[in-house]
Amino acid sequence: MQNAFIGAFLVSIACGIVGSLAVINKMSFISGGVAHAAFGGIGIAIFLGISPILGASVFCLAISLLIGFLTLKNRERFDTIIGVLWAFGMALGILFIDLTPGYKGDLMSYLFGSILAIDEKVLLFIGVCDLLFIALIALFYRQFCAISFDMEFAKLRDVKTELFYYLLVAMISFCVVSTIQIVGLILVVALMSIPTFIAEKFAARLGSMMLISALLSTLFCAIGLIFSYYFNVSSGAGIILAASVGFFISLLIKKS
């Protein structure tokens, strides 16, 4: 449980930062595409006998950069491109797992998360990702704001919009990999988008939105973990259920 709470806190930082950028840039669907494509990297890693995190990281990075390239040049086919790569990653992962001799692993942990089984290596990976995201935001906050709110104006101001777009999709890929063990690749998009959507209603600036989103994500993870502990249910489902309840409460608060 100690590792679980630490992992939830670290992932909340990643989701607060990257999730905010994804929502503002209307890239939540990309997050879903990368998350499901990550199964291909997991399947290849299992087949080769290497770390699933390493396999998912490399594969997610490659898929996210490919998505970035294709969507940057052809935004009219945005949903179709992501849908194809989504299906490709899932199919590839299943194929390699089927080809792995004698594999009896628990695939449910990758699909719906297994935060209670999180170890120090995963915590280290998430922590490094957090430091990287914080450093990038600290160095390029204005550039990310520029491409998030008006990419055409950013181009006129000599901001290297394509470079930062690729950087953003790469950040999404590592955030997805960080979050998979917490809630699983099926529910990754929810944890990256729900706290951010709530935070957007109460934040005036992108930086404030990231902070509020990270705090809300931490709160939902803690509630979900406690709920799963006492009722003996999936922790990933408990976390997303808590986030969903928070989402509906925020709608009522905003209307009132």
Backbone as JSON, one array per atom type, in Angstrom:
{
  "sequence": "MQNAFIGAFLVSIACGIVGSLAVINKMSFISGGVAHAAFGGIGIAIFLGISPILGASVFCLAISLLIGFLTLKNRERFDTIIGVLWAFGMALGILFIDLTPGYKGDLMSYLFGSILAIDEKVLLFIGVCDLLFIALIALFYRQFCAISFDMEFAKLRDVKTELFYYLLVAMISFCVVSTIQIVGLILVVALMSIPTFIAEKFAARLGSMMLISALLSTLFCAIGLIFSYYFNVSSGAGIILAASVGFFISLLIKKS",
  "N": [[0.83, -1.21, 0.0], [2.03, 1.18, 0.66], [3.85, 1.66, -1.45], [1.92, 1.82, -3.42], [0.49, 4.19, -2.81], [2.55, 6.06, -3.06], [3.18, 5.69, -5.77], [0.73, 6.48, -6.91], [0.7, 9.19, -6.22], [2.96, 10.15, -7.63], [2.23, 9.56, -10.28], [0.05, 11.22, -10.48], [1.2, 13.73, -10.65], [2.41, 13.6, -13.18], [0.11, 13.18, -14.8], [-1.29, 15.51, -14.23], [0.3, 17.53, -15.38], [0.86, 16.69, -18.14], [-1.66, 15.79, -18.92], [-3.16, 18.16, -18.79], [-2.04, 19.67, -20.88], [-2.7, 17.97, -23.0], [-5.52, 18.02, -23.0], [-6.07, 20.78, -23.4], [-4.98, 21.1, -25.93], [-6.69, 19.54, -27.34], [-6.11, 16.78, -27.59], [-6.77, 14.44, -26.37], [-7.8, 12.15, -27.51], [-5.61, 11.22, -28.87], [-4.07, 10.4, -26.71], [-5.58, 8.19, -25.9], [-5.27, 6.56, -28.17], [-2.48, 6.08, -28.15], [-2.28, 4.81, -25.68], [-3.7, 2.38, -26.04], [-2.26, 1.35, -28.16], [0.04, 0.82, -26.84], [-0.12, -1.74, -25.92], [0.91, -3.31, -27.89], [3.68, -2.91, -27.61], [4.01, -4.05, -25.08], [3.35, -6.71, -25.6], [5.41, -7.43, -27.43], [7.62, -7.1, -25.75], [7.15, -9.09, -23.81], [7.35, -11.34, -25.43], [10.05, -11.18, -26.2], [11.23, -11.41, -23.78], [11.94, -9.26, -22.15], [11.76, -6.24, -20.1], [8.42, -5.22, -19.64], [7.82, -2.51, -19.32], [9.95, -1.22, -20.59], [9.58, -2.16, -23.21], [6.99, -1.13, -23.75], [7.52, 1.61, -23.49], [9.37, 2.24, -25.59], [7.88, 1.41, -27.83], [5.53, 2.97, -27.55], [6.61, 5.54, -27.77], [7.53, 5.49, -30.43], [5.08, 5.07, -31.8], [3.64, 7.34, -30.97], [5.15, 9.45, -32.07], [4.83, 8.83, -34.74], [2.05, 9.17, -34.95], [1.99, 11.91, -34.36], [3.37, 12.94, -36.6], [1.68, 12.13, -38.76], [-0.83, 13.28, -38.08], [-0.2, 15.95, -37.93], [0.27, 16.63, -40.54], [-2.07, 15.89, -41.76], [-4.78, 16.7, -40.65], [-7.47, 16.39, -41.18], [-8.02, 13.68, -41.26], [-7.73, 12.82, -38.73], [-9.05, 11.27, -36.64], [-9.35, 8.8, -37.93], [-6.72, 7.97, -38.51], [-5.62, 7.63, -35.91], [-7.35, 5.68, -34.95], [-6.68, 3.49, -36.6], [-3.96, 3.0, -35.88], [-4.32, 2.5, -33.21], [-5.82, 0.07, -33.27], [-3.92, -1.49, -34.59], [-1.77, -1.63, -32.74], [-2.97, -3.01, -30.57], [-3.68, -5.44, -31.82], [-1.15, -6.38, -32.61], [0.1, -6.75, -30.14], [-1.49, -8.8, -28.98], [-0.94, -10.81, -30.84], [1.87, -11.32, -30.48], [1.88, -12.12, -27.83], [0.39, -14.46, -28.01], [2.22, -15.92, -29.47], [4.21, -16.35, -27.68], [5.92, -18.81, -26.02], [4.39, -20.86, -23.63], [3.41, -18.73, -22.05], [1.85, -17.48, -19.2], [0.98, -15.24, -18.01], [-0.72, -12.52, -16.24], [-2.85, -10.77, -18.0], [-4.82, -8.98, -17.38], [-3.84, -7.18, -15.55], [-2.4, -5.39, -17.08], [-4.38, -4.34, -18.66], [-6.3, -3.24, -16.9], [-4.88, -2.27, -14.8], [-2.68, -2.59, -11.92], [-2.04, -1.51, -9.28], [-1.32, -2.19, -6.69], [0.67, -3.98, -7.03], [2.87, -2.61, -7.72], [6.33, -1.81, -8.06], [9.69, -0.85, -6.91], [11.23, -0.24, -9.18], [9.37, 0.6, -11.07], [8.36, 2.83, -9.74], [10.65, 4.43, -9.76], [10.93, 4.87, -12.51], [8.56, 6.34, -13.05], [9.06, 8.55, -11.42], [11.35, 9.67, -12.65], [10.21, 10.39, -15.1], [8.42, 12.35, -14.18], [10.21, 14.34, -13.25], [11.39, 15.0, -15.67], [9.18, 16.03, -17.11], [8.5, 18.25, -15.51], [10.83, 19.77, -15.75], [10.81, 20.35, -18.51], [8.46, 21.88, -18.73], [9.14, 24.01, -17.08], [11.23, 25.14, -18.53], [10.12, 25.64, -21.06], [7.61, 26.86, -20.85], [6.19, 29.12, -21.91], [6.3, 28.61, -24.65], [4.82, 26.23, -24.84], [2.36, 27.18, -23.98], [1.83, 28.93, -26.06], [1.56, 27.26, -28.39], [-0.58, 25.83, -27.54], [-2.82, 27.49, -27.34], [-2.93, 29.13, -29.61], [-1.75, 28.14, -32.39], [-1.13, 29.08, -34.95], [-0.57, 31.8, -34.54], [1.62, 31.45, -32.9], [3.46, 30.41, -34.72], [3.92, 32.7, -36.26], [5.29, 34.15, -34.41], [7.7, 33.02, -34.44], [7.96, 30.64, -33.05], [8.96, 27.3, -32.73], [6.79, 25.43, -33.77], [6.23, 22.82, -34.76], [8.27, 21.25, -33.67], [7.69, 21.45, -30.9], [5.19, 20.33, -30.9], [5.74, 17.66, -31.57], [7.29, 17.11, -29.34], [5.37, 17.29, -27.36], [3.62, 15.12, -27.98], [5.4, 13.08, -27.52], [5.78, 13.37, -24.77], [3.21, 12.69, -23.94], [3.24, 9.99, -24.59], [5.09, 8.88, -22.73], [3.82, 9.56, -20.37], [1.55, 8.01, -20.57], [2.66, 5.41, -20.43], [3.64, 5.55, -17.83], [1.28, 5.6, -16.41], [-0.05, 3.25, -16.91], [0.3, 0.97, -15.14], [-1.02, 1.86, -12.95], [-3.81, 2.38, -13.5], [-4.27, 0.85, -15.72], [-4.21, 0.25, -19.32], [-6.69, 0.54, -20.51], [-8.07, 2.43, -19.02], [-6.51, 4.66, -18.94], [-6.89, 7.11, -20.34], [-9.02, 8.28, -19.0], [-7.99, 8.97, -16.43], [-6.12, 10.83, -17.23], [-7.66, 12.83, -18.3], [-10.1, 13.45, -16.88], [-9.56, 14.72, -14.21], [-8.27, 16.97, -15.24], [-10.22, 18.15, -16.86], [-12.03, 18.95, -14.9], [-10.4, 20.73, -13.47], [-10.0, 22.69, -15.37], [-12.29, 24.22, -15.32], [-12.02, 25.81, -13.11], [-9.62, 27.1, -13.15], [-7.56, 29.84, -14.13], [-5.27, 30.09, -15.55], [-2.83, 28.19, -17.45], [-0.79, 27.03, -15.89], [-1.94, 27.03, -13.31], [-4.03, 25.32, -13.83], [-2.69, 22.9, -14.29], [-1.63, 22.42, -11.72], [-3.97, 22.24, -10.08], [-5.19, 20.09, -11.33], [-3.33, 18.03, -10.85], [-3.51, 17.85, -8.05], [-6.19, 17.09, -7.75], [-6.15, 14.65, -9.08], [-4.45, 13.21, -7.38], [-6.09, 13.13, -5.11], [-8.3, 11.63, -6.08], [-7.04, 9.21, -6.66], [-6.21, 8.41, -4.11], [-8.69, 8.12, -2.8], [-9.79, 6.12, -4.41], [-7.99, 4.0, -3.95], [-8.38, 3.5, -1.2], [-11.06, 2.8, -1.24], [-10.94, 0.47, -2.84], [-9.44, -1.14, -1.16], [-11.06, -1.61, 1.11], [-13.35, -2.73, 0.01], [-12.47, -4.73, -1.56], [-12.05, -4.63, -4.41], [-11.12, -3.92, -7.86], [-8.38, -1.73, -8.0], [-7.82, 0.14, -10.0], [-10.31, 0.54, -11.25], [-11.67, 1.56, -9.05], [-10.36, 4.01, -8.65], [-10.97, 5.42, -11.04], [-13.73, 5.46, -10.81], [-14.03, 7.11, -8.56], [-12.99, 9.46, -9.67], [-14.89, 9.92, -11.66], [-17.2, 10.41, -10.16], [-16.36, 12.76, -8.94], [-16.24, 14.34, -11.23], [-18.99, 14.61, -11.97], [-19.94, 15.91, -9.7], [-18.54, 18.33, -9.96], [-19.8, 19.39, -12.18], [-22.33, 19.95, -11.14], [-21.66, 21.85, -9.19], [-20.66, 23.91, -10.75], [-22.9, 24.65, -12.24], [-24.58, 25.6, -10.27]],
  "CA": [[0.0, 0.0, 0.0], [2.91, 2.34, 0.69], [4.28, 1.87, -2.84], [0.74, 2.19, -4.19], [0.21, 5.61, -2.58], [3.65, 6.83, -3.66], [2.98, 5.62, -7.22], [-0.44, 7.3, -7.25], [1.11, 10.6, -6.11], [3.87, 10.45, -8.73], [1.46, 9.55, -11.53], [-0.82, 12.4, -10.48], [1.99, 14.86, -11.14], [2.53, 13.43, -14.63], [-1.19, 13.39, -15.43], [-1.65, 16.92, -14.09], [1.06, 18.32, -16.36], [0.66, 16.25, -19.52], [-3.09, 15.76, -19.18], [-3.62, 19.53, -19.06], [-1.61, 20.02, -22.24], [-3.45, 17.14, -23.95], [-6.9, 18.51, -23.05], [-6.07, 22.11, -24.0], [-4.67, 20.93, -27.35], [-7.68, 18.61, -27.9], [-5.34, 15.6, -27.96], [-7.12, 13.33, -25.49], [-7.97, 10.96, -28.34], [-4.25, 10.73, -29.12], [-3.7, 9.68, -25.5], [-6.23, 6.89, -25.97], [-4.63, 5.78, -29.22], [-1.16, 5.67, -27.67], [-2.49, 3.87, -24.57], [-4.07, 1.06, -26.56], [-1.14, 0.87, -28.97], [1.08, 0.35, -25.91], [-0.25, -3.19, -25.75], [1.84, -3.9, -28.84], [5.0, -2.91, -26.98], [3.99, -5.01, -23.98], [3.39, -8.04, -26.21], [6.75, -7.65, -27.97], [8.53, -7.25, -24.61], [6.92, -10.42, -23.23], [7.88, -12.32, -26.39], [11.51, -11.1, -26.17], [11.7, -11.66, -22.42], [12.49, -8.03, -21.55], [10.83, -5.51, -19.25], [7.25, -4.66, -20.33], [7.89, -1.05, -19.3], [10.87, -0.84, -21.66], [8.91, -2.42, -24.49], [5.9, -0.18, -23.91], [8.09, 2.96, -23.66], [9.92, 2.37, -26.94], [6.8, 1.28, -28.8], [4.66, 4.14, -27.41], [7.32, 6.7, -28.32], [7.5, 5.36, -31.88], [3.71, 5.26, -32.26], [3.23, 8.73, -30.74], [5.82, 10.3, -33.06], [4.16, 8.55, -36.02], [0.76, 9.87, -34.87], [2.28, 13.33, -34.48], [3.72, 13.24, -38.0], [0.52, 11.96, -39.64], [-1.89, 14.23, -37.76], [0.28, 17.3, -38.21], [0.16, 16.84, -41.99], [-3.39, 15.52, -42.27], [-5.69, 16.81, -39.52], [-8.81, 15.99, -41.58], [-8.16, 12.25, -41.03], [-7.2, 12.68, -37.38], [-9.63, 10.15, -35.91], [-9.1, 7.55, -38.66], [-5.31, 7.6, -38.32], [-5.44, 7.14, -34.55], [-8.09, 4.43, -34.86], [-5.9, 2.44, -37.26], [-2.79, 2.7, -35.06], [-4.9, 1.91, -31.99], [-6.11, -1.34, -33.56], [-2.66, -2.14, -34.95], [-1.02, -1.92, -31.51], [-3.66, -4.06, -29.82], [-3.56, -6.71, -32.56], [0.24, -6.81, -32.55], [0.35, -7.24, -28.79], [-2.14, -10.1, -28.84], [-0.21, -11.76, -31.69], [3.14, -11.69, -29.87], [1.59, -12.87, -26.6], [0.01, -15.8, -28.46], [3.42, -16.61, -29.96], [5.15, -16.57, -26.57], [5.75, -20.19, -25.51], [4.11, -21.1, -22.22], [3.13, -17.52, -21.27], [0.67, -17.61, -18.37], [0.9, -14.0, -17.24], [-2.03, -11.91, -16.02], [-3.02, -9.63, -18.9], [-5.75, -8.04, -16.78], [-3.09, -6.14, -14.85], [-2.03, -4.38, -18.07], [-5.6, -3.73, -19.2], [-7.04, -2.5, -15.88], [-3.97, -1.78, -13.77], [-2.4, -3.4, -10.73], [-1.24, -0.56, -8.51], [-0.81, -2.83, -5.47], [1.85, -4.78, -7.39], [3.89, -1.68, -8.21], [7.61, -2.0, -7.36], [10.59, 0.3, -6.87], [11.67, 0.1, -10.54], [8.29, 1.38, -11.69], [8.35, 4.12, -9.05], [11.8, 5.18, -10.27], [10.59, 5.28, -13.88], [7.56, 7.41, -12.98], [9.73, 9.71, -10.84], [12.2, 10.27, -13.69], [9.29, 11.03, -16.05], [7.93, 13.57, -13.52], [11.29, 15.34, -13.28], [11.54, 15.42, -17.06], [8.03, 16.88, -17.46], [8.62, 19.51, -14.77], [11.93, 20.52, -16.36], [10.37, 20.83, -19.82], [7.5, 22.96, -18.52], [9.87, 25.15, -16.52], [12.06, 25.74, -19.58], [9.39, 26.02, -22.28], [6.22, 27.12, -20.5], [5.6, 30.07, -22.85], [6.14, 27.95, -25.94], [3.7, 25.3, -24.75], [1.15, 28.01, -23.93], [1.63, 29.5, -27.4], [1.03, 26.26, -29.32], [-1.83, 25.29, -27.0], [-3.94, 28.4, -27.5], [-2.99, 29.68, -30.98], [-0.56, 27.63, -33.07], [-0.8, 29.95, -36.09], [0.1, 32.99, -34.0], [2.92, 31.0, -32.41], [4.34, 30.33, -35.88], [4.28, 34.07, -36.63], [6.22, 34.62, -33.38], [8.92, 32.21, -34.64], [8.02, 29.47, -32.18], [9.1, 26.08, -33.54], [5.56, 24.73, -33.4], [6.29, 21.38, -35.07], [9.15, 20.64, -32.68], [7.0, 21.35, -29.62], [4.1, 19.38, -31.08], [6.36, 16.33, -31.43], [7.7, 16.97, -27.94], [4.16, 17.05, -26.58], [3.14, 13.74, -28.18], [6.37, 12.21, -26.84], [5.44, 13.46, -23.34], [1.99, 11.91, -23.77], [3.58, 8.56, -24.64], [5.71, 8.47, -21.47], [2.8, 9.68, -19.33], [0.71, 6.82, -20.73], [3.4, 4.26, -19.89], [3.7, 5.73, -16.38], [-0.04, 5.44, -15.82], [-0.61, 1.93, -17.22], [0.23, 0.06, -14.0], [-1.93, 2.43, -11.95], [-5.22, 2.14, -13.85], [-4.36, 0.02, -16.91], [-4.28, 1.01, -20.57], [-8.08, 0.81, -20.87], [-8.58, 3.57, -18.25], [-5.51, 5.72, -18.9], [-7.43, 8.39, -20.83], [-9.88, 8.85, -17.97], [-7.17, 9.61, -15.4], [-5.43, 11.97, -17.81], [-8.58, 13.87, -18.78], [-11.16, 13.87, -15.94], [-9.11, 15.78, -13.31], [-7.94, 18.15, -16.03], [-11.48, 18.76, -17.26], [-12.56, 19.63, -13.72], [-9.51, 21.85, -13.16], [-10.16, 23.73, -16.4], [-13.43, 25.06, -14.95], [-11.71, 26.65, -11.96], [-8.28, 27.69, -13.32], [-7.49, 30.95, -15.09], [-4.03, 29.95, -16.31], [-2.41, 26.82, -17.7], [-0.02, 26.57, -14.74], [-2.9, 26.73, -12.24], [-4.77, 24.14, -14.26], [-1.82, 21.74, -14.04], [-1.53, 22.21, -10.28], [-5.26, 21.76, -9.58], [-5.39, 18.76, -11.91], [-2.47, 17.09, -10.12], [-4.08, 17.68, -6.7], [-7.43, 16.31, -7.89], [-5.74, 13.29, -9.43], [-3.96, 12.6, -6.13], [-7.26, 12.89, -4.27], [-9.08, 10.53, -6.65], [-6.25, 7.99, -6.49], [-6.26, 8.03, -2.69], [-10.05, 7.63, -2.52], [-9.94, 4.85, -5.12], [-7.21, 2.97, -3.25], [-9.06, 3.18, 0.06], [-12.29, 2.1, -1.64], [-10.58, -0.88, -3.3], [-8.92, -1.89, -0.01], [-12.13, -2.01, 2.01], [-14.39, -3.49, -0.68], [-11.8, -5.8, -2.3], [-12.33, -4.5, -5.84], [-9.99, -3.44, -8.65], [-7.97, -0.37, -7.63], [-7.95, 1.02, -11.17], [-11.72, 0.87, -11.39], [-12.03, 2.41, -7.92], [-9.81, 5.35, -8.9], [-11.75, 6.07, -12.09], [-15.07, 5.69, -10.25], [-13.91, 8.31, -7.73], [-12.82, 10.6, -10.58], [-16.17, 10.15, -12.34], [-18.08, 11.06, -9.19], [-15.86, 14.13, -8.85], [-16.64, 15.03, -12.46], [-20.41, 14.97, -11.89], [-20.07, 16.92, -8.65], [-18.06, 19.6, -10.51], [-20.84, 19.91, -13.07], [-23.39, 20.51, -10.29], [-21.12, 23.05, -8.56], [-20.53, 24.95, -11.76], [-24.24, 25.1, -12.62], [-25.14, 26.35, -9.16]],
  "C": [[0.86, 1.26, 0.0], [3.39, 2.68, -0.72], [3.11, 2.34, -3.7], [0.44, 3.68, -4.04], [1.3, 6.5, -3.18], [3.49, 6.86, -5.19], [1.82, 6.49, -7.67], [-0.08, 8.78, -7.22], [2.0, 11.0, -7.3], [3.14, 10.5, -10.07], [0.56, 10.77, -11.62], [-0.09, 13.63, -10.98], [2.1, 14.8, -12.66], [1.22, 13.72, -15.34], [-1.64, 14.84, -15.33], [-0.97, 17.78, -15.14], [0.68, 17.95, -17.79], [-0.82, 16.22, -19.88], [-3.65, 17.14, -19.49], [-3.26, 19.96, -20.47], [-2.41, 19.24, -23.28], [-4.88, 17.66, -24.11], [-6.97, 19.86, -23.75], [-5.84, 22.02, -25.51], [-5.63, 19.97, -28.06], [-7.0, 17.34, -28.42], [-5.64, 14.4, -27.06], [-7.29, 12.04, -26.28], [-6.62, 10.35, -28.71], [-3.78, 9.92, -27.91], [-4.3, 8.28, -25.49], [-5.6, 5.99, -27.01], [-3.28, 5.24, -28.79], [-1.3, 4.61, -26.57], [-2.81, 2.46, -25.09], [-2.96, 0.48, -27.44], [-0.02, 0.34, -28.09], [1.04, -1.15, -25.7], [0.67, -3.93, -26.73], [3.24, -3.98, -28.27], [5.1, -3.9, -25.85], [4.1, -6.44, -24.53], [4.76, -8.39, -26.76], [7.75, -7.89, -26.84], [8.39, -8.62, -23.96], [7.51, -11.5, -24.13], [9.4, -12.36, -26.35], [12.08, -11.37, -24.78], [12.36, -10.47, -21.76], [11.41, -7.34, -20.73], [9.65, -4.96, -20.06], [7.26, -3.14, -20.37], [8.8, -0.54, -20.4], [10.22, -1.02, -23.02], [7.81, -1.41, -24.76], [6.43, 1.23, -24.17], [8.58, 3.18, -25.08], [8.8, 2.35, -27.98], [5.88, 2.5, -28.76], [5.31, 5.38, -28.0], [7.27, 6.67, -29.84], [6.11, 5.64, -32.43], [3.27, 6.72, -32.1], [3.87, 9.68, -31.74], [5.2, 10.08, -34.44], [2.79, 9.25, -36.05], [0.96, 11.38, -35.03], [2.57, 13.73, -35.91], [2.49, 13.19, -38.9], [-0.57, 12.98, -39.36], [-1.48, 15.67, -38.03], [0.11, 17.64, -39.69], [-1.25, 16.62, -42.51], [-4.41, 15.52, -41.15], [-7.13, 16.39, -39.88], [-9.07, 14.51, -41.29], [-7.63, 11.87, -39.64], [-7.71, 11.42, -36.68], [-9.36, 8.81, -36.59], [-7.68, 7.05, -38.44], [-5.09, 7.0, -36.94], [-6.16, 5.81, -34.36], [-7.33, 3.26, -35.47], [-4.71, 2.02, -36.4], [-3.2, 2.07, -33.73], [-5.11, 0.41, -32.19], [-4.85, -2.13, -33.87], [-1.88, -2.55, -33.71], [-1.66, -3.04, -30.71], [-3.49, -5.42, -30.49], [-2.14, -7.26, -32.49], [0.58, -7.39, -31.19], [-0.24, -8.62, -28.56], [-1.39, -11.17, -29.63], [1.07, -12.24, -31.01], [2.93, -12.46, -28.57], [1.18, -14.3, -26.94], [1.22, -16.62, -28.91], [4.44, -16.92, -28.87], [4.92, -17.95, -25.96], [5.49, -20.22, -24.01], [3.79, -19.87, -21.4], [1.81, -17.67, -20.52], [0.45, -16.35, -17.53], [-0.53, -13.47, -17.14], [-2.16, -10.66, -16.87], [-3.96, -8.59, -18.32], [-5.03, -6.91, -16.08], [-2.65, -5.04, -15.81], [-3.26, -3.64, -18.59], [-6.29, -2.83, -18.18], [-6.18, -2.06, -14.7], [-3.8, -2.75, -12.61], [-1.48, -2.58, -9.82], [-0.65, -1.19, -7.26], [0.42, -3.69, -5.74], [3.0, -3.9, -7.87], [5.18, -1.85, -7.39], [8.49, -0.77, -7.49], [11.06, 0.73, -8.27], [10.63, 0.96, -11.26], [8.22, 2.76, -11.06], [9.48, 5.02, -9.55], [11.51, 5.71, -11.67], [9.61, 6.45, -13.87], [8.19, 8.69, -12.44], [10.61, 10.43, -11.84], [11.33, 11.0, -14.72], [8.76, 12.35, -15.47], [8.98, 14.68, -13.59], [11.49, 15.89, -14.69], [10.41, 16.37, -17.47], [8.13, 18.25, -16.78], [9.71, 20.39, -15.39], [11.51, 21.12, -17.7], [9.38, 21.99, -19.68], [8.19, 24.21, -17.98], [10.67, 25.89, -17.6], [11.24, 26.32, -20.73], [7.91, 26.31, -22.01], [5.54, 28.05, -21.52], [5.36, 29.44, -24.21], [4.96, 26.98, -25.93], [2.38, 26.05, -24.68], [0.81, 28.52, -25.34], [1.01, 28.48, -28.36], [-0.32, 25.71, -28.84], [-3.02, 26.18, -27.32], [-4.04, 29.0, -28.9], [-1.71, 29.29, -31.72], [-0.14, 28.52, -34.24], [-0.09, 31.21, -35.64], [1.49, 32.65, -33.5], [3.93, 30.89, -33.56], [4.82, 31.72, -36.3], [5.29, 34.67, -35.64], [7.5, 33.78, -33.37], [9.08, 31.1, -33.6], [8.07, 28.23, -33.07], [7.95, 25.14, -33.18], [5.64, 23.23, -33.66], [7.15, 20.64, -34.05], [8.42, 20.44, -31.36], [5.77, 20.44, -29.71], [4.61, 17.95, -30.93], [6.78, 16.07, -29.99], [6.49, 16.65, -27.05], [3.65, 15.62, -26.76], [4.11, 12.73, -27.55], [6.1, 12.21, -25.33], [4.18, 12.65, -23.04], [2.32, 10.42, -23.72], [4.19, 8.1, -23.32], [4.74, 8.6, -20.29], [1.88, 8.47, -19.37], [1.38, 5.6, -20.12], [3.46, 4.35, -18.36], [2.38, 5.36, -15.71], [-0.6, 4.03, -15.97], [-0.74, 1.03, -15.99], [-0.72, 0.57, -12.91], [-3.38, 2.08, -12.26], [-5.38, 1.25, -15.08], [-4.57, 0.82, -18.17], [-5.71, 1.31, -21.0], [-8.57, 2.11, -20.23], [-7.62, 4.75, -18.19], [-6.1, 7.08, -19.27], [-8.27, 9.07, -19.76], [-9.07, 9.58, -16.91], [-6.44, 10.83, -15.93], [-6.38, 13.12, -18.14], [-9.59, 14.35, -17.74], [-10.68, 14.93, -14.95], [-8.8, 17.08, -14.03], [-9.19, 18.89, -16.45], [-12.11, 19.54, -16.1], [-11.74, 20.88, -13.42], [-9.69, 23.01, -14.12], [-11.27, 24.71, -16.04], [-13.07, 26.09, -13.87], [-10.36, 27.35, -12.06], [-8.3, 28.77, -14.39], [-6.27, 30.84, -15.99], [-3.66, 28.48, -16.44], [-1.66, 26.24, -16.51], [-0.92, 26.19, -13.58], [-3.69, 25.48, -12.56], [-3.98, 22.87, -14.01], [-1.77, 21.4, -12.56], [-2.83, 21.63, -9.71], [-5.53, 20.35, -10.07], [-4.58, 17.71, -11.17], [-3.02, 16.81, -8.72], [-5.35, 16.83, -6.76], [-7.12, 14.85, -8.21], [-5.24, 12.54, -8.21], [-5.12, 12.23, -5.22], [-8.06, 11.69, -4.78], [-8.35, 9.19, -6.49], [-6.31, 7.49, -5.05], [-7.63, 7.46, -2.34], [-10.26, 6.26, -3.17], [-9.19, 3.71, -4.45], [-7.88, 2.54, -1.95], [-10.33, 2.38, -0.22], [-11.99, 0.65, -2.03], [-10.09, -1.75, -2.14], [-10.06, -2.44, 0.85], [-13.19, -2.88, 1.33], [-13.81, -4.59, -1.58], [-12.17, -5.81, -3.78], [-11.09, -3.96, -6.54], [-9.66, -1.99, -8.3], [-8.12, 0.61, -8.78], [-9.39, 1.47, -11.36], [-12.18, 1.79, -10.27], [-11.57, 3.84, -8.12], [-10.65, 6.09, -9.93], [-13.17, 6.34, -11.64], [-15.06, 6.95, -9.39], [-13.78, 9.55, -8.6], [-14.13, 10.94, -11.28], [-17.17, 10.83, -11.41], [-17.67, 12.53, -9.01], [-16.25, 14.96, -10.05], [-18.09, 15.49, -12.4], [-20.67, 16.01, -10.81], [-19.63, 18.29, -9.16], [-19.08, 20.22, -11.44], [-21.95, 20.58, -12.26], [-22.93, 21.81, -9.64], [-21.08, 24.2, -9.54], [-21.89, 25.52, -12.17], [-24.86, 25.96, -11.53], [-24.42, 27.68, -8.95]]
}
